[in-house]
Amino acid sequence: MKFNPHVHALVTEGEIDNRNEWVPTEFIPYNFLRKSWQKVVRYA
């Protein structure tokens, strides 16, 4: 078997603001998250 570190994550497409109201997020930076995870694993 080949070593293949990876993460399964659930990410909301929004957030709760200070008034306790839902604010949708229009974009999730997938490539940024992917590269950040690669750096964490590589340089740990």
Secondary structure as UniProt FT lines:
FT   STRAND          14..16
FT   TURN            18..19
FT   STRAND          22..24
FT   HELIX           30..42
//
